[in-house]
Amino acid sequence: MATKLQIHSPYVLQALPRPLEGPDGLGQYQVGEVFGQKQDGKRRKRTELAVAIDGVAVYLYDILSSQAVTSYLVSPQSIFTCAPYSLRWRPTSSDTAIRFTYVSLSTGNSPSSSKREIKLFKEETTRAGTTTSTTVSQTVSVSAPIVHIFATSSRNAVTISADDSSSNHDLIAVAADGAILCLDGETLREKWQSSPSVLSKEILSGSKPSLRVDFVQPTQAADVIDGLFNGKNELFGIFQEKIHRDHFNPDFVVFITSDTASGARNLHLLALPSEREARQTNNERIISVFVAPLTADAACSRYQLDVRSGTLQTLSNGAVATYAFSNGMPRLENKLQPPSITSFLRLSRTSILISATDCFAIYNPVYRSLQASTPVDSAAEGDSSDNFEFVTYLASREIAVGLCGANLTAVQIEAPRNRTTKRRAEGLLTDAIRRGIPRDPLSQRHTQGQHPASVILAVPPAGDSEASLLEWQSKSEQADEFLRADDLQSWEGIMSDVFKVPIKAAEDKPEEEPVTNGDTSPAHPPEWLWPSSRSEYPRVDRRWVFYAISKIFSWGQKSPESGAPRLACRYPESNVLNYLVDAGHLTTSNIKSAFREDAREVDAVEDVIGESLPVLLAQIDPTMELLVGYISGTQLGPTELVSSIKLLLASLGLFEESPKLLQLRAAESTEPKDDQPNDPIKMELDRAEEELHITEHYLVGHRTRGLGVAFSKLAACPSLATVKSLRRLFKAEEIIGLMNVLRAELIKDGWTTRYLDRTGADQDETEAPPDGSIELIANLMSRCIDAVGLGGWMASDALLSSRSSSSTSSISQDDSATDFFSQFQAEISVALEGIMEAVRLQAALAEAVSYAKRARKALPPDPAAAAAKGKPSTLVHLPKELPLGLKTDTRISAERVRSGGEIVQRSTRQIGHFVGKKRGVYSVLRISEESMLGGGRKGVVQEAR
């Protein structure tokens, strides 16, 4: 099945201040990524952005909360020459977090007399919340403006002692002409500086080239070897030690330069050894490792390089070109030319996100196909001259962030509902079928309406305007006012309007009766009209889903058992809760986004949510109907499914601690006596008990269906995550009880009986079990065995003995500790034998069954139906014996497919032609007297069919 990506309409994260005008004209925005690193850990990209505004300040914004984290003011004459770089450092020996934010400034009235400097904004935050800020400035003497700054790895700066908790990193600044400076990360003291000749000396040219730096990206040696050189480590002989990802892994920098005279472009690999590593290279601070020519267009405006996968993508003249590396040499792999492209962002090897003047789209450059698109309302954008420029992509949240005019804008990409792996497993040929794009850009058709937005979590078309943001804020404030006034009915009225679910018409009811103190009782919220299926729910703004979750639930109550925070429900009888469950919005990611501030401080927050939410839904609705709807309509992980299965098994009385089984057995052992009086009270009790049993019967069926859905979803989850969830949430005795439930399902579905044996269960069976149930049961049994573990099975003899000796055990009393595994092995062996019998029966009956299907398909229409329509019919009598060769006459279809794919009706002449071709060859002979007397030969007059 082909995967279907969904693109939500963009929405504004933050409206940025306008920059001040500089000497060259209007000011600009410079946006950089923010990184975080713990001591002795890897550097990772944070969900934050650093935005530098000319003449105003440097702002750090949190993408998930759409709020500013901190800001640093600059003078009105300051102009930022490149994107800022921010690093949040956290040592293991203290609770203090240090944030280093570096910017490159140019101050002055003219470019010739401008002063170039590097500025550091250092901010230390303690656990108590106190913040200490310091600013360090350093003037740099370079002839060209700084175009890129970045920090080196901590382990590559200097030799780090065990007690040193400082970051120990250096700052690298690259000028536009190729000069490279190295500054101390905390004091900005200049350590060394290289001339532009480091880049130009390896280029084979008749004259001395004048280079301009177009692209810079820091990386590490192990990624360069794996991605650009196909894992060939021997090419890097400049170091005496072998490069390894976890041991010796120096910093590298990838440059793309262009010759200002000839326009030729080259790709450079430079090594930045640390003080310890420089001893292996004769104390060289920067080493040119590799140079390769790049056949890119001269008008190339944007580069994106993924070093680990060895993919370079460029944007020039409205076309996206993809280059693959083989032994360091870039080779053009494909070229894609979407209509009206303004910017692009790489999502994976087979997916790129495109921003055009009127839409956003995801293309597959490998198979040249359009995967998804969503239109953009030009009227909501404000100034149509502002092009959308992508800045970064958060792969964990699947959010692309860009800059559109003075707005920081985000685009949410929704994953396919059937995704069970990472995005790199997508982008197959099946995903490109019927979605290809023509190679001629002039013949491309407008396809923005062929791929609708998400049905469940979509943003309104005008979600990228500032007016839409203000409208959402005003409506949410109005809803908060109703909640503060305890006006739940008005609040649900707003939510029903937002979620586009109608409210049931109010019936004529008497006025609210006053209670004892004279006040009126609060009105119950009216019921909502739910659609017949989940696919009929209209599109909603994802911000309202987060808002509803944050109001219906609360976070922070401590669990009495573990002391960890858990979820609680504020309005258990609200229609909004039923909507969130039925529409499938109560996913772990949505709850994390709704409580993002509180969830950051909780370890393993996914497991906490997955364990507490099913328990909370079971407490709200003891009939488990709400929990079953949550299982059926929501994309769940192993933790949520295992917790739900435990609750359903306990409610069905399949665990030994369940009091329900005790009550049922006590009721079965009690026999009625004939001499008891038949009084009316006993009759009423018997009638109530009968109604209770009927209700319980339907509820048990509902829970059983929910248990089957949970089992099928759990079998599709990864095995390792399922085993971990079973070990964390189930006891060893409960896992063995779950195995007995699966054994009962194996017996009930008939997998432990022979195919040739006729039993009473086969006669009463109305519907055969699905063929995939045996695979599902086998997978779950294997995971249960792994969850108990070797130590658990060594102690299983005592566990099973205690269960068999207990009179309240839910397992049969015939089971004992000695024959548990023998019975289990016997059942599995019988099931395997049944499968082998099915294979033998299939081999023996396959041809006969195939002939029966072909013969049934070749039969003419039903005579009774044909007679009712006034048409003649043909009666066909099939022989009792199978024909030789098992050949059947195929019916001639009344329709045919033309060359363009058009389906047309066959003419009577064409049908007669095909009927004639099916006839056997016959001859018309002329018999004379001579031939009858043996004196002549038979003469053939005509041969025909």
N, C-alpha and C positions, 0 to 999 in steps of 0.2 A: 504494500500500500504506500502510495506516494505521500511524503510529508508535506504539510501545509503550514507555512510560516504566515504570521499575521503582523501587520504594521499598524500601530495605533497612531492617530493624528498627533502632531507635536503639541507640547504644552510648555508654557513659560516657567522656567525655574526661578529666575530672578531678573528684574528690570535693572540694568546697570546705569550708573551715572554717566552723563555725557563727558567725554574728555575735553580738555582745554586745547585751544589752537596753539600750534607750535610755529616756528619760523618757516617751515616748509608747507604749511597749510593746516588742515584739520588733524586733530589728534587721533590716535588709534588705540585699539585694545590688543593686548598680548596675553594669551591664555596658555598656561603650563600645567602639567600634571603634578600631583603631590604624592610622595612616597613615604612609606613607614618602614622602620627596621628596628628589631630588637637586637640586643647584644648577642653575638654568636648566632644570629639568624639571618635569613635571606631578606633582601629588600623587596617589598611588595608595593604595588600601586594601591593607593587609598581611594575611597569614594569621595574625593575632594578635588577642587580645582583652584589654582592660583590665577587670579585675573589682575593684570596690571593696566591701569588707566592713565594715560598721559596727563601729567599735571595734577592728578587727584590723589591716588593712593593705590595700594596693592591689597586686594581683598581675597580671602580664602573662603570658599563656599562649600557647604556640604550638599552633595547632589541629592541624597535621599530625603533630607529634611527641607531642602530648598531654603536654607538659612545661611547667613554669614557666620563663619567661625571666629575670625579675627580680621583686623585690617591694620595697615601701616601707611601713614600719610607721607607724602613727598612734597617737595616744593613745586609751585606752579610752573617753574621753568624747566622741570625735569621731563625728559622724553625717554621712554623705554626703548632700547634698541633690539631686544629679543624677549622671548617668553621667560617669566620667572621660574625659579626652581626651588621647591620646598621639600624638606626632609624632616620627618618626625622621628627622633631617636629616643629609645627607651632602654636604659641600662637594666641589667638583672639585679644589681646590688642595691638599688634604691627605687623609690616610688615616684621619682621625678621624671617627667617627660619633657624633652627639649626639642623645640621646633626651630630649624634653621631655614630661613627664607632668603634666597639670594636674588638680586636684581642687577641689571646692567643699565646705567643711566648715562645720558648725554645732556649736559646743560650748556647753554650759550645761545647767542643770537644768530650765529651763522655756523655752518658745518666746519669751516676752517678754524674758527676760534673756539669751538666747543670743547668742553672738558669732559673726558670719559672717566667714569669711576664705577667700581663694583661696591654694592652696599649689602650688608648683612643685617637682617632683623632676627635677633635671637630671643626666644621666649621660653622661659622655664616655668613649668606648671607642676606644683606639688600635689600630693594626694588630697590635701585639705582644700585645694582650689585656689590657692594664692598664686599669682602670676608675676614674674619678674621679667621685664623687657629691657634689652640693651641693643644699641645700634652701632655698627662698625662700618666705616667707609675707607676705601682705598682707591687712590687715583692710579690708573694704569696708563702706561706710555705705549700706545699702539697707534699705527698710522691709519688703520681702518676701524670702523665700528665693530663692536662685539655682536656676533650673530647667534651664538649658542653658549650656554653654560650648563654644567652638570657636575655632580659630586662623584668622586671615585668610591670604590668599595672600601669598607672600613678595614678589612684585613690587608688591603693593598697599600695603605698609607704609610705606616711605620710599623715597627715591631711592637706588638701590643702585649703588655704584661697581663697576668691573670687578675691583678687587683685593679687594673685601669678600667673605669667605667665610661670614659669619654668616647666620643664617636670616632675620633682619629681618622678623619677623611680629609681629602684635599678637594679644592674647587678647580675645575678646568674651564677656561674661557677660550673660545675660538673666535678669531677675528675674521672679517670678510675676505681678507687677502690670504688666509691660510696660516697666519701666526697663531701660536698656541701658548697660553700662559698657565702656570700652575701656582695657585695661591693656597695658603693654609686655610683649613676649613673653619677655624674659629677666630683667628686674628687677621686674616686676609693678607698676611705677609707673603710677598712674592718669593717663591722658591726657585723657579727657573722659567725661562722663556725661549721658545724655538722660533726660528725664522721661517718665512713661507717657503724657503727652498726645500724643506723636508718633504713637501708634497710634489714639487716640480722636478726634483732630481731624478726620479724614477721614470719620468715620461720621456719616451723616445720622440724628440722633436728637433727640427733643424735649427730653430731659434729658441731662445729662452721664453717659455710660455708665461703669460700673465693670467693667473688662475683666480677664479671667484668661487667661494664656497657656497654651494646651493643646498646641501643637506648634511646633517651631522646626527649620528645616533650612537650612543655608547652601548657596549655589550661586553660579553666575556668570551674568553678564548674557547671554552668548551662548546658554546653555542655556535661560534664561527666554524669550528671543525665539523660539527655534526650537520649544520645546515648548509654552509657554502662549499665545503670540501668533501662531502659524503663520508665523513668520519675518518679521513686519512690524516692521522696525527703526525706522520713523518714529514709533512710539508713544513712544519714549524720547527726547524732545527736551530733557531736562534737561541733557544733556551736549553740548558743542560738537563733540566728535569722534564719528565714527560707530563704533558698537560692532562689533568684529571678534574672532573667536575667537582668532586668533594675535597680535593687536596690542593693541587697546584693549578690555579685558574686565574691568570692575570687579566687585567682590564684591557679591552680593545675598543677602538673607535672606528666607525665606518664613515668615510667621507665620500661625497659626490661633488666633484668640481667641474667647472666648465672654463674653457679658454675664451677669454674676452675677444680675442682676434679671430680665431678660426671657428669657435663654437663647439669644438670637440669636447665630449664629456668623458670623465674617467671615474672609476670607483677605486678608492684607496682603503687599505687596511693598515691601521697604525696600532702598535702595542704601547701601553703605558705601564711599564714595570714599576714596582714600588722600590723603596730603598734596598730591601733585602733581595728582591728579584733582579735589580739593576747590577748586582755584583756578578751575575752570570753573563751580562752583555757589556762588559767593560764600562760600567757606570753610565750607560746611555739612558737618558730620561724618556726619549721617544724614538721608536723604531718603525721605519716603513717596512711592512712585511710583504705586501702584495699590492699590485696595481693592475687593473684590467680596463680596457676601453668599454664604454657603454654606448650602445647605438640607440640613444634616445633623441627625440625631436628637440630642436633648439627652443621651441616655445613651451617646453615642459614647465608646468606651474606647481605641481605637487608630487611628492614622493611618499611612499609608505613601504617600509622594509620590515619583514618578519624574519629575523636572523635564524631562529631555531628551525623553521620550516624551509628556509632558503628561497623566499619569494619576495620579489621586488615589483611594486605596482606604481605606475606613473600616470599622470593626467596631462594630456597635451592635445590641443585642437579638438576638444570635445570627445576624445577617445581614451579609454583606460587600457593600458598595455601591461601585460603580466610577463615578468621575466623569471626564469628558473635558473638556478646555479648548478653547474657541473664542474668540479675541480676549480672553483672560484671564478669561472667565466660565465657571465650572464648571457642567457639565450632567450630570445623572444618566444614565448609559449603560445599566447593568444592575444587578441586585440578585440575589445568590445567598444561599441560606439552607441551609447544610449542617447536618446533625444534630449536636447536642452540641458545637459548636465552642468552643474555648477561646482559640486564637490562630491567626494566619495570617501568611504570608510571601509576598511577590510574587517569582515566578521570572522571568516574562516577561509580555508583554501578554496572552497567552492561557493562562497557567498560574499558579495560586496553590497554595501548599502549606498544607494545613489540619491543625491538631492538634485532635483530639477526645478525649473521655474514654476511648475504647476503640480508636482507630485513628489512622493518619496517611493522608491522601489528597491527591491532586492533582486540582484541578477546573479546567475551562475556563470562565471566566465569560462569554465571548462566546457560546458555543453551549450553555451550561448542561449540561455533560457531565462525567462522572467519568472521569479518565484513568488513574488507578492508585490503589491503596490497599494498606495492610499493617496487620494487626492488632497490637495492643500487649497483651502479657501483663500483666494487672493484678496478678497475684501477684508478678511480678518487679519491679514498680515500687516496692514498699515501702509508703510512705504514699500511699494512693489519693487523699487530699485535695489533694496537690500538683499543680497544673495545669502543663502544659508551655507555656512562653512563648518564642517565637522571638526571637532576638537579631540574627542577621546571616546572610547567604547568600554563600558563596564561589562565584561563577559559574564561575571557571576550573577548580575541582575538583568543582563541583556537590555541595557539602556545606552543609547548613543546620544552624546551631548554635542551641541554645536552653538555657533554664534550667528544670530540673525539680527543685523542692525545693532541696536542697543539692548537686546534681550538675550539672555542665556537660556537656550531652549533645549528640551530633551525629547527624544523619540523612543517610545517603548516598543520592543519587539517581542511578540508572544510566541513561545515555543509550541510545536505541535502537541496535541493532546496525547498522541501515542508515543511520545519520545520516552525511551528508557535508557538512552546513552547520551554521550556528549554530542555537541553539534558537529564534530569532525566526522561522525559516522553518517551524516546526511550528505546530500548533494550527489546522489547516485543518478544513473541514467533514467531510472523510472520517475524521478522527480522532474525531469525535463521534458517528458512526453507531453505533447500538445501545448507546450509553453515556449517553444522556440521563437526566436526573433529573426527577422530577415537580415541578410548581410548588407543589403543596400539601405542606407539610412533614409533615402528619399521615399522608399516604399513601406516604411514602418507605419503600422496602424496605431491609432490611439487606444491604449489598452488599460487606462487607469480605472475604468468601471468594471473590468472583468474579474477583479480580485477584491472582494469586499473585505472590510475590516473585521476585526474580531467580534464575535457575537457576545462573548461574555465580558471581556474587559477592554472596551474601546473608549476612546475619548471623542467627544463631539467634534464636528468639523471645524468649529471656531475655537478649538482649544488652544491655539497657538497665539491668541491675541491677548493683549493686556486687559481689554474689556472683559473677556471671558474669565480671567483670573479674578478680577474685581467682583464679577457676578457670583462666582463660586464662594468667595470670601463673605459676601453679604448674605447669601442664602445660608451658609453654614453658621454664621453668627445668629441669624434668625432661628435656626433650629436649636442652637444652644440656649437661646432665651426660653424657648418652650420647655426644654428639659429642666432648666433651673426653676421654672414655674410649675413643674410636675404636670404639665399639660401633654401627656403622652399621646392623646388622640390627635392634636394638632401637629405634633412632631412626626407621627406616622403618616399624616397627610402629606407633609413635605417629602418624606422618604418615598412614599408611593408615587408621587409625582416625579421624583428624581429617577427612580428605578423603572418607571413607566409600567407599573402594575396597577390595574384599575381596582377600585374599592367597591365592594358589594353594596348594592343600593340598600339604604336604611329602611327597615320595616316600621310600620306604625306600632310604637310601643308607648305605654303610659309614661307619664313624666316621672322623673327621679323622685323616689319617696324619701322624705327627710328621715334622718336617723334620730336617736334620742336627744342629742344636744342641739337639734335644729338644723344641722348642716346636711347638705345633700350628698349622697354617695357618689363617688367619681364614676363617670361614664366609661364603659369598657370600650376599647378601641374597636372600630368596625373591622370585619373580616375582609381580606383581599381575595380577588378572583384570580386563582392560580391557573396558569396555562396547562394544557393537557400533556405537554412534553417539555423537557428542559431546553430543547433547541428553539422553542418559541419565545424565550426570554429576549427582550430587545437589548440593544447595546447600551452600556452605561459607562459613565466616567469612572475610571479606576480610583480617583481621589474620593469619590463618595463611598466606594466599597471600604477603603481604609477608614474613612470617618465612621461608617456604621459599625465596623468591628470595634473601633476604639470606644464607642458609646455603649454598645450592647455588652461588651466584656470589660473587665477590669484586670489589671496586672499588678502583682506585688504582694498578694496574700501568701503567707508562709504555710507550707504544708506541715501538718502536725507530725508526720512520720519522718520526713527527710529534712525539713526546715528550708527547703528550696522554694522560690516563688512559684506561684501557679496562677492559672486563670480562674476567674469567677464571673458569673453572669449577673448583670444588674436587672435585666428585664426578661425573665424567662418566658413570659406569655406574650411577648411582642411578635407581631407579624414580620418584623424586620429579621428576627432570628430565623424564622422559618424560610424567609427568602434567601438568606445567606447560605443556609444548609441546602435548600433545594436547587439553587442556581450553581452550586459548586464553588462558592467564593471562600469557604473556610479552609483554604490551603495554608500550609505552614509558612510559605513565603509571604502571603498576604498578612498573616497575623504578625510576622516579624516586622513587616513594613509599617503596620498600624501602631506597633509598640516598639519602634526602633530605638528610642531613647532608653527604655528600660531593658530591652533585649541585649543591648551592648554589654551590660554588666553581668550577664548570666552566661556561665559556661555550658556548652552543649545545649543551646536554647532550642534547637530543633527537637531533641529528645524530650525536653521538658514540655514543649507544646504538644508533641505527639502522644505523650502519656496522659496529660491532664485534660485535653479536649474531649476524647471519647468518654472519660469518666464524668465530665461535667454534663455532656449531652445525655448520658444515662441517668444522672440525677434529675435533670430537668424533666425528662419523659421516661418514667419507669417502664412503660410498655415497649421501649426500645425502638419505637417507630421513627423517632428523630435520628437515632444512631444509625439505623438501617438506611435512611435517606442520605445521611452523611457519607456512608460507605459507598452507596451506589453512584452518587453524583459528584464526588470530589476525587481529584487526583491525589492519591495518598502514597506515603512511603511505608517502609517496613514497620517503623515504630507505631504509627497510627493504626495499621492493620492488626498488628499483634495485640495491642491494647484493646482494640474493638473485639477481636476474637475471644480474648479472655473474658470480657464482659458478657458476650453472647453465650459462651459455654457455661458460665456461672448461672445466667438467668434460665438456661434450659435444664439446669440440674445435672450437668455432666461432670461436675467436680464433686469430690467427696465431701467438701465442706458446705455444699449447697443444702439448705434446709428444705427445699422444695421436694427433693427426692424422698426425704423422710416422711413428709406429709402424704405423698402419693402411696408409699408402701404401707403406711398405717391405715390409709383408707381402703386399700385392697385387702388387707388382712382382716378387716372388720366385716363380719357377716351379719345380715339382718335377721332378727328373730321374729317368728310368726306370732308370738303371744304379746307383742307390744301393741298398745292401743293406737288406733288410727285417729289421732286428734288433729285439729286444723293447724296447730302450731307446727307439728312435725311435717305436715304437707307443705306449708309455706317454706320451711327450711329445706326440704327436698327440692322444691322448685327453684329456690335461690341457688342451691348447690348445682343443680343441672345447668342453669344459666351461666354460672361461674365456669363450669367445665367447658361449655360451648365457647365462651369468650376466650378461655385459656387455650382451647384448640386452635382458634384462628390466630391468636397471638404467637403461639409456638410455631405455626406455619410461616408467619411473617419473619420471625427471628431465624428460622431455618433457612429461608431464602437469603436473608442477609448474610448468614454464615457462609453459604455457598459462594456469594459474590466476593466476600472477604478472602475465602480460600483461593479463588481464581486470581484475584489481584495480587495476593501474597506470592503465588507461584511465579508471577511475572517479575517480581522484584529480584535484585541481585542476591545471590546465595549468601555471601559473606555478611551483608547487612542484615539479612533475615536471621541468621544464626546469632549474631550479636544481640538483636532485639529479643529473641527467645530467651537467651541466657540472662538478660537484664530484667525481663518482666515476668518470666515464668519460673516457678520452682521445678526441681527435678521431677517431683511427683506429678505436677501439672503437665509437664511435657509428656510424661508417660500416659497420662489421661488423654492428652491430645492425640497421641499415637493410637490409643484404643478407639477414639472417635473416627480416625481415618481407617482403622481396621474395620469398623462397623460399616463405613461407607463402601469399603472394598467388597464386603460380603453382600450389602444391600443392593449394589449395582450388578451383582452376579458375576463378578470377575473371578471368584473362587470356585465356580461350578463349571463343569464340562459343557461344551457346546452341544454335544450329542445327547446329554441327559435332559429329559423332560421333567420339570419340577412344577409344583403347584404355584410357585412364585412367577413362573413364566406365563401361566394361564391367567393370572390376575393382573399382570403387568400391562398397563395402558400405554406407556411410552418408554422406549429403550433409553438407557443412559447414553450420553454422548461418548464418542470414541476417545476424546481427549481427556476424559475423567481419570483414566488409568495413569496417564502421564502426570497429571496434576497431583494425584495421590502419591505417586512414587517420588516426585520431587519434594513434596512436603514431608514425607516420611524420612527421606534422606537428610533433610535439614534438621528435623527433630533429633535424629540419631547424632548428628554433629553437635547440636546444641547441648545435649546431655554431656558429651565429652567422655574421654577415656576414664577419668576419675569417677564421673557419675555412673558409668556402667559397671565399674568395679564395685561400687557400693549399691548397685541396683538390686542385688539379692535381698538385702535387708529392707529396701524400700518396698519391693514387691511382696515380701513376706508380711510386712506390716499392713499393706493394703488388702491382701487376701484374708488376713485374720480379722480385720475390722468388719463389724456387722453393718456399718453405715457406708461401705465403699460403693462407688458407682460402677466399679468394674465387676464382672461376673465372678461369683464365688468359686467357680471351677478353676479360675486362673490361679496359679501358684508361682512362687519364685523359681521353681525348677523347670517348669514347662512353659514359661512365658516365651522364651526365645525359640523353643522348639515349635510352639504353635505359630508364632510369628513367621518362622522360616517355612513352615508347612503351608501357610496361607500364601506367602509370596511365591513358593514353588508351584502351587496349584494355579495361581494367576499367570505365571510364566508358561505353564503347560497349556492353559487356555489360549494364550496368545499364539503358541506354536500350533495348536489345533486350528485356530483361525487362519493361520498362514497356509496350512495344508488344505483346508476347505476352500480357501481362495484359489489355490492352484488347481484344485479339481473342478471347481464350478465357475471359474472366471470366464471361460469361453462360452459356456451355456448361458450365463447371466448376460454377457455382452450380446449374444444372439437374441435373447429375449428383449433387451432394450432396443436393439435395431429393428426387430420385427414389430414391436409395439409402435415405434416411431413411423414405420412404413405403412401401418394400417390406414385405411380410408376413414373419413369422419364417421361419427356415430350415425347409424341409419335412422334412429328415432329423431335425432336433431335435424338431419337432412330432410326427413319427411315433414317435420313441422314447418320447415322453410319452403316446402314445395319443390325440393330438388331431388333428382334421382340418386339412389345410393346403390352400392355394390356390397353384396354379402360375401365375406371371405371366410372359408373354413380352413383352419390351420390343422395340419396333420399331427398325430400323436407322436410320431417319431421325428427326431431332429434331422434336417436335411444334411446331405453330404457336403462337407466344406463349411457348413454353418453360414451359407450365403443368404442374404435377404435382398429383396427388391426395395430400393430406396424410393421414397416419394419425390416426385418432381415438385419443387417449390413453385408457388405462384408468383414469387417475386425474384428479382435479380438485381445485382449491384452493378451499376455502370462505372465507367472509368473514373469519373470524378467523385465516386463515393455515393452517388445518388441512388436511392432504392426506387425501382419502378416495377410495375406489374408486367408479367409475361403475357404475350398474346396467345390466343388459342393455337395459332399456327406454330409458335415456338414450342408450346407444350406438346402438340402432336408430333413435332420433329423429334423431341427427346423420347417420347413414347415409342416411336418407330425405331430409334436407335437401340432400344432395349429388346426388341424382338430378335429371334433367332433367324439365321439365313435359311431361306427355302428356295426351291427351284420349280419352275413350271416346265413339264416335259411333254414332248409330242411323241405319242406311241403309235407306230404304224403296224401293218400286218406282218411285214418282214421282221420287225423286232419281236413280235409275239411268237413267230415261228422259229426265231433264233437266227434268222438270216440277216438281220440288220442291227444297228446300234441305236441306242436311245439318243435322241437329239435334244439338246437343252435349248429351250426357247428363251427363257429369262430367269435371272436370279435376282431375288429381292429379299427384303427383310419383312 
